Amino acid sequence: MSMQFISDSKGQTTGVYIPINEWNALKSKFNGIDLELEIPTWQMDEVSERMEDYRKNPDQALDFDQSMDEIEKEL
């Protein structure tokens, strides 16, 4: 299997990329592995609202890595 690991800016593994043909083979081999989930309408509405707010006020956005560093300092 030719997986690729995805890392954040600190070198921590945050995800795995599996080529689609290998993913399809896994889904065929293991019944029920399909991860297609239905996203609730309320959640889609919330994301849309937040994206619209960002488009109107992009300078109000915080950098994710900096925010996480600040949170970790408080722990």
ABEGO torsion letter per residue (X at the ends): XBBBBBBBAAGBBABBBBBAAAAAAAAAABBGABABBBBBAAAAAAAAAAAAAAAABAAABBBAAAAAAAAAAAX
